Amino acid sequence: MELNDLWMYGGFVLLILFFLALDLGLFNRTPHVVKLKEALGWTAVWVSMAMLFNLFVYYTRGPVAATEFFAGYLLEQSLSVDNIFVIILILRYFKVAPQYHHKVLFWGIIGALLMRGIMIGVGAFLIHQFEWIFYVFGAFLIFTGIRMAFSDDDAEDLEQNTVVKYSRRWLRVTNEYHQDAFSIKQQGVRYFTPLFLVLIVVEFTDLIFAVDSIPAIFAVTHDSFIVFTSNVFAVMGLRSLFFAVAGVMGLFHYLKYGLSVILTFIGVKMFIQHWYKLPIEIALGVIVLVLTISILASILFPQRDPATSDASEGGNA
């Protein structure tokens, strides 16, 4: 890694740490329910910051790198929407009070940044050392895309989840929440609260999604700096995006199939790049087109409410 790259990595990390400190220490010092207007405002802020950084990439690394950043950011942002739906189900399942959602997501994002940074470093090392790893990544993404199309959206019984069972076995966990505390002391003994258990499940969920998304972005660009920064901006905007879409999570019911097509497409792109390197502009166009079609289809053909359908069929009978 060149000295200039080290300065850029260091400066970027310091910038992100500054924003996180502002978030926790100034804007969200007191637990509160994040309203839709506030969530949309912060979503606009993070998207704007990502686009400003894209301009920085354009002037420092050129138009190709800027296009790669935008494609990577759009890809990671779209894949994170599916992650949001799962996190919503987790918070609802564990009955976490809305005013404490922000704290869980904040520390969840801290963990996500650390894990993804490590995974990007490992992925970059493997790609530079073993060219055949592209075939492994490509096959995995194709498999993941097909599996996503046929996956069941119903929430699992999280009490039977392996992470939850082992956490309860090895940690002292209280039966009740204690406001926004992750741990408390009772009679001199440290106990973890169910909120900490929720945080562990959220972290593990993001790890699972990162296994899909990190290989996908390496199909867009081999520049580790672009991979890292686009991932960070997507993850940083995840929290505000969560509150923005939490109330309309059932609206985009065809998005899952769009993401399935995108992952399969990226997998094929990675698999054939030894024989044909698809231009980044075409890859970006496909991602935008598939997302647009899946969103428009969800709006034009809304999902039928099963309860309403059953009642209607019963009345017709």
N, C-alpha and C positions, 0 to 999 in steps of 0.2 A: 504494500500500500504506500503510495506517494505521500510526501509531507503535506501537499495541498489537500489531499483527500482527508488526512487526519484533522486538519484545521476545519474542513467543512463538516465532518462528522461531529467534532467537538462543539463547534458553534451551533449546529442543529440541535444536539442533545441539550445544551444549555438553554436554548430558546424554548424547547419543550418543557424543561424543568421549571422555567420561569412562568410559563402559562399554567402549569399544574399548581404551582405555589399560589398564583393569583386565584385560581379556581377554588382551591380548598381554604385559603386563608382570607380571602376578601369577598368573593361573590357567593360562596356557599358555606359560610361559617356556622349558620344556624340551619338545622334540618327543616326542610319544608317540602310541600308537594309542588313539583314542577308543573306549571300549567302549560297548555298547548302553545300560547303566545310566546312564553319564555323559551320553550323548547325549539320552536321554529326560528326564533331570533338567534339562539346559539348555533343552530344548524347552519343558518346563513353565514354566521361569523366563521365557522370552521371551513365551510366550503370556499368562502372568499379568501381565507388565509391559504388554503391549498392552491387556489388559482394564482394568488400572488407569488407563492413559492414556485409555481409552474413557470411564471415569467422569469424568476431568478434562474431557474434551470435553463430556460431558453437562452438567456444572455450569457450564461457561464459555460454551458455544455452543448449548446446548439439546438436546432429545431428537432432533430431526431430524438435526442434525449428528452426534450419537452413533450413530444408526442408519446414516447414510452411512459413518461411519468403520468400523463393524463390517462392513458389506457390502463396502466397499473392501478391508479387511484380509483378509476371508475369500476374496474373489475373487483377490487377489494371492497369498495363501498357497497356494490351490489351483492356480493357474497355475504357481507356483514348483516344485510337485512334478514337473511335466513337465520343467522345467529341471534338477532334481536328477538325473533319470534320464539325461539327456544328459551331465551332468558326470561321473556314475559311469562311463559308457562311455568318456569322454575319459581319465579317470585310469587306467582299466584298460588302455586301448589303449596309453598311453605307459608303462605299468608303473611308476607312481609308488608308492614304498613307503608303506604305510599311515600310518606315523608322520609323514609330510610332507604328508598331505592337509590337515591343519588350516591349515598356513601358506599353501598355495595358496588355500584357500577364504577365509582371513582377508583377504589382499590382494586377492583377487578381489572380495570384498564391498566393500572400500574403493573400488575402481574402479567397482563397480556403483552405489554411492551417489552418486558424483560424476556419472556418466553419466545416471542417472535424474533427479537434481536438475536437470541442464541440460535434459533432455527434457521434464520437467514444466513448467519455465519456458517453454520454446518452445511446448508444447502449450497452456498457459494463454493465452499471447499470441495464438496463432492463433485460439483459440476466442472470445476477446473482440473480435478484429479482424474475423474472417470467420465469419459464422454458417453459411455453406455448408460449412465444414470438417467439420461433424457428419455430413453425407452421405458425405463421403470416408472419415472414420473408420468410420462404420457399414458401408459397403460393404466396406472392408478387413477388418473383423472378421468379417463374414459369409463372405467368401472364405477367411480364415484358418481359421475354424471348420470349413468344409467340407473344406478341404485337410488339416487335422489328422486328420479321420475316415478319410481314405484314404491317409495317409502311411505309408511303410514304416518299421518300427521297427529294421531292421537297421543296425548301425553302419557308417558310411562309412569308406573308407580315408583316414584323417586325413593321411597323408603327401601325399595328392593335394589336400588342402584348400588353397584359395587363400591363406588366412592363414598356414598353415604353410610353404607354398612361398616366399612373399615374405619371411617372417621369416628363413628359412634363407638366402635370397639376400642380404638386406641386413644381417644380423647374423652375427657370428662365434659359432657355436654349437658347444660341445664335444660329443663323441660319447657321453660318460658323465655320469651324475649325480655331483655333489659334495656329498653329504649334502643339507642343506636350503638350500644357497646358490643364489641366482639368477644370480650372476656371480662369476667368479674372475679373478685375474691370472696369466698365464703368460708368463715372460720379458718382463715389463713391458707386456704387451698385455692389454687387457680382453677377456674372453670371456664370453658368456652360456651358461648351462647349459640342458639340456633342460627343467628345472623352470620356467625363465622362459618357455620356449616353451609349456609347458602353461598357464601363467598367462595368456598372450596369447590362447590359444584359449578358455579359460574366460571371459575378459572379453568377447571377441567373441560368444560364445554368449549371455551375459547381455544384450548389446546387442540381439541378434536377438529374444530373448524380450521385452525391454522395448518393442520396436516394437509388439508385440501387446498387452501388458498395460497400457501407459500410456493408449492410447486407450480401452481397456475401462473403466478406472476413472473416466475423465472422463464416461462414460455414467452412472455412479452418482452423481457429485457434480461440481459446477463449482467447489467451494471448494478452492483450490490448497493451503491448509494441510492439509486433510483428505487430499487426494491425496498430498501429500508425506509426511506422518507415517504414514499407513497403508502406503505403499510402503516406507518405511524400516523399520518394525517387521517387515514380511514378509521383507525382505531380511536383516535382522539375525538373524532366526530360521532363515534358510535353512541356515546352516552346521550347527547342531545337528540340524536336521531331516534334513540329508543323512546324517549318521552314524546317525540313528534308522531311516531307511528303506533304507539301502544294502544291508542283508542280506535285505530282503523286497521288492526292487524288482519282482520278477516277480509278486507277489501281486495287485496292483491293475491287472490287465491291461485292465479295462473303464473305467478312469479316463480314458484318452485320449478315449474317446467321450463321456464326461460333460463333459469340458472343451470338446470340440468343440461340444456342444449349448449350453453356457454362453456361449462366444464368439459363436456364431451368434445366440443370444437377445439378448445385449448389443448386438450389431450392429444387429439389428432394432429394439431399444428406442431406440438412438441415431438410427436412420434415420427413425423415425416421430414423434420427440418434438415436431416442429413442429406436428403435428396432435393428438397425444395423449401426454401426459406420464404415463408409468406410475409409480404410487406406489412409493417406495423400499421399502416393506414388502413389496410383491408381488415386486419384483426380488430382494430378499433371500430371500424364501421359495422362489422358483424356483431360486436358486443352491444353497441348502441341500438342497432336494429332489433336484435332479439329482446333486449330490455323494453324497448318502446312497444313492440308487438305484445309482449306478455302483460304489460301494464294496461295498454288500451283494451286488450281482450278481457282483462279482469273488470274494467269499468263498464264495457259494453255488454258483457255477459255476466252479471253479478251472480254470486253463489246463492243457491236456494237454501233457505232456512229449513233444515230437516223437520223441525217441529211444525213449521207452517205447512210444509209439504204433506206431512202425515195427517194434519188436521183437515187439509183440503181433500186428500184422498178419502178420508173417513167420511167427510160430508157428502162426497160424490157417491160413495157406496150406499 
